[in-house]
């Protein structure tokens, strides 16, 4: 959906699955939200007491095994990145995300089931103009061999990921995408989370990943992929890292105009780069409208000058 207006969901849609770490059943319901609300997680059920938290970088409490959001009372919901990626990737600006457990359900390990729920609910335009965070200068973070950087990119939001695993079956992979609903649905949304068998065994022994299985994760040993159905994409691992980055960077609070590059990164690096960007008020600004595409002709150049974005005030997005 190409629009200069904010969007939300037309109605509610519910999915049911298990938490990847707890192994417990979880229901998640996506629903409409008001203009400028962003993404709001609502924890329902007797242990949640209807607590809620906005999906912002400052709400992150942990990035060890997944992106965990919380408030002053502590963690509220874990594994937020896949549903956030689906919402941002499909062009939704405002939505509520109700969960009746401590984790977003892992589903099949990808964002595909959340995309299906979004399409079931429908996307509608709202009255307010869409706003973006435009990256004005490069911001880079290094963590050992991992490097992440956000840089200016006038054509919208681009994600570039490089992974390099010692596991020979995974090895080195690259994937990049200029984000849009069609490309996200086709090229990224179905990429599943993954791990190596020896790491999965260690997590099980430590009491984590109790809900992980070959039905919701790609698992590799040193010689092969253990999932009998095989890969959905030849470079599925790199594409899943792109999916994670889209979800983690959705915590900016507004869509980004810029390019993100990650080398050997993960949730921790994604969050660190976003936090570094938001902390430097000279590195970004809020603009209204929609990203200008590089014109292919003189006519398009005139149109870009007339219909481009305008700077706006800076809201509480950090």
TARAKA-V837886 format. One record per backbone hydrogen bond with DSSP energy under -0.5 kcal/mol. CO is the residue of the C=O (numbers start at 0). NH is the residue of the N-H. If there is no record, write none. Layout:
# TARAKA-V837886
CO;NH  CO;NH
This chain:
# TARAKA-V837886
0;2  3;129  5;125  6;92  6;93  7;123  12;29  14;27  16;25  17;105  18;22  19;210  19;211  20;209  23;18  25;16  26;99  27;14  28;97  29;12  30;95  33;36  37;39  37;94  38;40  38;54  39;96  40;52  41;43  41;98  42;49  42;50  44;47  44;48  47;50  50;42  52;40  53;55  55;58  56;59  58;69  61;67  65;67  66;79  67;60  67;61  68;75  68;76  70;73  73;70  76;68  77;103  79;83  80;84  81;85  82;86  83;87  84;88  85;89  86;91  87;90  93;8  94;39  95;30  96;41  97;28  98;43  101;77  105;108  108;192  110;114  111;115  112;116  113;117  114;118  115;119  116;120  117;121  120;10  121;9  123;7  127;5  129;288  130;254  131;133  131;286  132;134  132;256  133;284  138;149  140;147  142;145  145;142  146;262  147;140  148;260  149;138  150;258  152;155  155;257  156;178  157;259  158;176  159;261  160;174  161;263  162;172  166;169  166;170  170;164  172;162  174;160  176;158  176;178  179;183  180;184  181;185  182;186  183;187  183;188  187;190  188;110  188;111  192;217  194;219  195;198  195;199  196;200  197;201  198;202  199;203  200;204  201;205  202;207  203;206  208;211  212;215  212;216  216;218  217;194  218;225  219;196  223;220  226;229  232;235  234;238  235;239  236;240  237;241  238;242  239;243  240;244  241;245  242;246  243;247  244;248  245;249  247;250  248;251  249;252  250;56  254;132  255;257  256;134  257;157  258;150  259;159  260;148  261;161  262;146  265;269  266;270  267;271  268;272  269;273  270;274  271;275  272;276  273;277  274;278  275;279  276;279  278;280  279;282  282;135  282;136  284;133  285;311  286;131  287;309  296;300  297;301  298;302  299;303  300;304  301;305  302;306  303;307  309;287  312;314  314;316
